[in-house]
Every structure is written in structure tokens, then in C-alpha cells.
Amino acid sequence: MSVFLPVVTVGIINIIVNPYDVFDTPNLLGINHSKPRKYNNDRLFKTIDIIRIKPVTVLLGSSRIKRALDPNHPALANYQPAYNLGLDSPNVYELRRYLEHAIANQEELGLVIVCLDFFTFNSFHENRLNFSENRLEKQHISAKDFINLTFSIDALLASQETIVDSRKTQAYYLGYGENGFMPQLNIDPKKTRQRFNRLISYYLKYRYARYQLSAQFLDELRKIVDLSQKNRIKLILFISPCHGTHWEAMKRKDKWSNFEEWKRKIVEISDVFDFSGYNSITTEAIHNNMKNYTENSHYTPQDEVKFIKEIQEKL
């Protein structure tokens, strides 16, 4: 009994505070409305959201789609409920598995919009450490996740962090990410150039340091297309409109020929909207009050409005 009571107490606290936003408990302003641990665990909480919401429309891809495409966009008014299933730095295998998870929880899934990114097809781009096969294609939270999120000390520390952060975070964060859409908020405009420089350096040093187009990941895209056809899902694929400096970094690492080969391969598999390259939007001058970009890789909802009109014609 002396051991049982503390364990139960920890469980009750973690369920009430709900630091990863996986339990059906309310978010209370000043208590648990801000959940910093949630935003680095999208492979966890988005699995549960799919089970709970059972969307008929899914926006699938990397953080580029997670931060810019709003499931409540007017173009999707007839395709609700919609959910943004963008994940941080996935590969195509992970995307296929999350599509299967969405199908397993919604037989009437009717529309899937997928953001295709060059880096997700890199054979060196492995599954993220927090990816778990065990939680996918289930209609309930896995036993392992439930135990870890309810009774672990790590979850208790996450609850403490949630309470502390909620006391100092503004009210407009309430409900942030409730449909998977997680735009970057409160960005310091004075650090725009710093963000560009930091992320370009990252791509030069890591993402484009070595690249080999993966035959396996191309096959995963074929599986996504086949899954959509088999389940009578309307599938729309597009390439992100990254900033011009992103393409310049790619050229600097001599990956442009790989990029062109990748585009030739994916259009052999399916039709694709290509928003890459140079135009009046992607060459927006870098300054403190940019409308279309937070840095070279991630575009904003402002940019989304401009190209979603073309996708809308396919709906």
C-alpha cells in the first residue's frame, strides 16, 4: 500500500496535467494550456489525435507542412474534419506508416495531401528515435505508451514543466496545435538573418553533406499511391516552395543533379505539383518583416494562401 499510493498519485497528476496532450482532459489557462514537451513529440500525440478525431482529410509530410498548412483553410471546408499530420524530419517510410494508421482509424478517409521533400528520400535518412511501430494502426493508445505517460518519473517532470510554462505563457497559446497545425508563433523578426544563416549552415553540414536517392523510399511513395487507389482516396502530391537560398545551398553542395533526378523519378510514379525553384515569392528579400518565410526551409501560412489555390482546382 505504501508503494501503491505514490504510483497512483503520480498517475493522476500526469493524466490531469496531460503534458503530451494525449489524454482527454481539459487544458486550463495558467495550469496546463502550454505544453512544451508536446511540440517535440508529434509522432506520439498525433498518433492519438488520429484515433480521437478520425479525420476524413489528412495533410501529410514534414515540418514544412506542419507549420504552414491549416486544416481549417476554406479550400478544405467540404473535407472536414481535416488534420495536419506533418512530422518533424520524417522519411517516406514513416509517412507511409502514418497514412496506414489514418486509414486504420477512418474507413472514409477521402483526401490526402502530401508534401514531398527531397531530404525524405535520402537513403541515409533513418527513422527518428521516437518513431514507434507499436503505436500505429491501433484504435487505442498502446499499453507501453500509456504506462510511460502515466506512471513514469519523466512524465511527472514533463507535468512540472507544463505547469511552470503555463504560468508564464500568454493565453493565445490555448488550443495551439489542436488539429495538428503548429505554426511558429512569437518569432523575433530581428533574428531573421540569424535563422537563415543557422539553417543554411545546417543543410550544408548535414542534410546535403551526403545524399543517395533511395530506391526503397521511392517504392514507399509507390505504396502511398497504391494505398490511396485501393482505398479510393484522392491523393495530391506537391513539392514545397522553399526559399531561393535553400536551392542555392543545394547547388553549393553539388546536389542539384540529384534533385533533378529525384523529381524525374517521382513524376514517373504520380502527378506532382512542383512549387520549387525561383519566382517572385521564393526570392523574397531577406529582411526583418518577411511575409512568406521564417527561414530558408519553412514557409508561412501567408505563402500557403498563394499556392493552395492551385491545389484547390484538384479538389
N, C-alpha and C positions, 0 to 999 in steps of 0.2 A: 504493500500500500504506500509506503514511503517513497518508493521509486515511481509508482504508477501516477501519483498526483502531479509531480512536476512535469512528467511527459505530457499528460493531458492538458496541463496549463499552457505549455509551450504550443501544443497543437491548436488550442482555442485562440491564442494570441495570433498565431500565424494565419489562421483562417479568417479572423476578423480584420486584421490589418491587410492581408492579401497582397504582399509586396510584388508578386509577379502577375497579379490580375488574372488568376486562373479559377478563383472560386466565385460563386455567385453571392458575394457580399457587397454592400454599398460602399461607394467612395465618398467619404465625408470630408468636406472642406476643412483644412487645418489639421486633419488627423491622418488621412491616408490617401488624399487625392493625387499627390505627386509620388510616382513610383520609379525612382531612378534605376532600380535593378531590372525593371521590365524592359527598358529600351535596348538592352544588350542581350536580351533573351527572346528574340522574336520567334525562333524555332520552337520554343516552348509554348508561349502564351498564344501564338497564332494557331497552333495545333488545337488548342482548347476552344478558341474562338470559332474555328470552322465547325467543331462539334456542336457548339451552342447556337450559332447564328444560322448554320446550314444555308450559305449563300447560293443564289442561282447564277451569280456573276462573280468571277474571280479575276483580279489583276495580279499577275504572277511575274516575278523577276527579282532583280537585285534592289539595293537601297535606292537606286535611281528612280525606280517606280514607286518605292515605298514613300519617298519624300515628296513626290510631285503629283501623282495621280490620285485624285479624290474620288472614292467610290460614289459619292453623292453628286458628282458632276451631272448637270442637266441632260447630257447626252445619254446617261445611263438611267434616266427616270423610269423607263419601261423595263428595266432589267434589275429590279431590286428584289430582295436585299443583295447588295454588292459588297465585296470585301477585298481590301488590298492585302494580298499575300506576298508582298515584297519582303525579301530576306536579305540580311547583311552578307554580302560576298558569297553567294551560292555557286555551285557548279550546276551543269544541266541535269545531272543525275538527281540532285536534291530537288530541283524544280519538278522533275517528272514524278518523284515520290510524293511531293506535296499536292500535285494535281490528283494523283490517285487517292490521296487522303480526302480531298474535297469531293471527289466522285463517290467515295465510300459513304460519305455523310449526306449527300444530296443527289438522289437519283435524277432530279430535274435540273441539274446544273446545265445551263444553256449557253453561257457565253464565257469564254476565257480569253483575256488579252495578255499576251506575254511579251515582256521586254527582253530582247536578245542582246547580250553583251559579249563582246569579243573575248574578254578575260574568262568568262564562264566556260569556254570551250577549250581552255588550256589544259593539256594532259597533266601538267604539274599542279593544277588547282584541285586539291583534295577536299573531301568533305570537312566541314568545320567540326571542331571538337564537340560542340554542343548539339550536333545533329544526332538524332536517335531514331533508329528504325522501330524501336519498341513502342513508340508512342503514336505511330502512324497507322492509318486505316482502322482505327478503333472508334467506337461511338461513346467512349468514356475516357477519362484520364487514366493513364496506366498506373498500376499499383506502385511501381518504382517511383514515378513522379509524385504520386500522392504522398507517399511516405517521406520522400526528401523535402517536399514543400510544406509538409505539416509538422513533422517532428524533429527536423534537423536543427542543429545549432546555427548552421549557415543561414537557414531560412529565418531564424529568430534575429540574427544580425541584420538581415535584409529588412525585417519588420521594423527594427530600431532605426535603420537608415531612412525608411519610408516616413516614419513619424517625424523625425528631425527635419527632413527635407520638406515635408508638407507644412510645417510651421513657418517656413521662411519663403515658400514659393507662392507666387501670385495665383489668384483664383482662376484665371483663364486657362490654366493647365488642366482643369477639371474635365474629364472626358476625352482628353487628348489621346488619340490612337484607338478609340473605341471600335472603329471599323477597319483597323489595320493601317490607316493613313497616318503617317507620322512625319509631318513636315518639320524642318528645323526651325525652332522658334527662338526669338530673342538673340539673333545673330548680331554681333558687333560689326557695324558697317565699316568701322575704322580699321578692322583687321582683314579686309577683303583680300588685299595683295598678299598678306601673310598666309591666308588659307590657300590661295592659288599656288604660291611657292611651295608650301608644305606638301600639298597633294601631288603636284607635278613631280617633286623630288621622290615621293613615294612610288609613283608609277615608273619613273626612270630606274629606281633602285631595285624594285621588287616585281611589280606586275609585268613589266616589259623587259626585265633583265634576261629572261629566257622564256621562250614560247614555242610550244609544239601543238599544232592543231590536233585535237583528239578525235580519232575515228569513233571511239566509244561514245563521246559526248555528242557527236553528230548523229549517232544511232539513237541516243536518248531523245534527240529532237524528233527523229522519225517516230519514236514511240509516243511522244506527246501528240504528234499529228494523228497517228493511228488511234490512240485513245480517244481523241476528240471525235474522229469519224465514227468509231464504234459506238460511242455514247451520244451521238447526234448533237455534239457541242459545236457551236460556232466559234472558230478559233481565229484570232487576229494576232499576228506577229509583227513586231516593229523593232528597229534599231534606234537606240537613244540619240537625242540631239545634243551630244556633249559639246562643250565649248571648243573653239578652234585651237586653243593652246593644248588641249588634250590630244588632238590629231598631230600637232607638231611634236609633242613628246614621243608619240608613237613612231613618227618618221625619224626622230633623232636616234632611236634605238634600232633603226632598220627593221621595223616590224610592219611597214606599210604593205609590202608584198604579201605578208601573212594575212593581214587584214582583208586585202582584196580576195585572196584565195578563200578565206572564211566566208565572205559574202557570196562568192560563186557557189560554194558548197551548200549553204543554207537555202539559197533560192532554187536549187535543184530539188530540195525537199518540200518546200512550200512557198507560197507568195509571201512577201515581206514588205512592210512599209519601211523605207530607209530614210531616216531623218539625220543621218550622219553627214559629215562634211562641212563645207563652208557656205554660209549665207548671212543675211543681214542680222539674224538672231544669234547664230553661233559665233559670230565675230564681234559681238558687243564689246565695246571698250571696257577694260578692267578699271573700275573706279569704286568709290565707297557706297554708291547707291544703285547697284546693278539691279535690273528688273528680272532678268531671266536666269541668273546663275548665282549660287552661293560660292562655288569654286569651279574648277575646270571639269569635274566629273558629274556634279549634281546640278540639274536644272530645277527651276522653281515651279510652283503651280501657275505662275504668270506665263511661263513658257508652255506649260501643258495646254493652256487655252488655245494657243496658236496652232498646235499640230493635232489636237484631238478632233478638230473639225474634219480633218481628212479621214480619220478613223471612223468618225460618225457616219460617213457615207456608206460604210460597210455594214453598219448595224441594221 
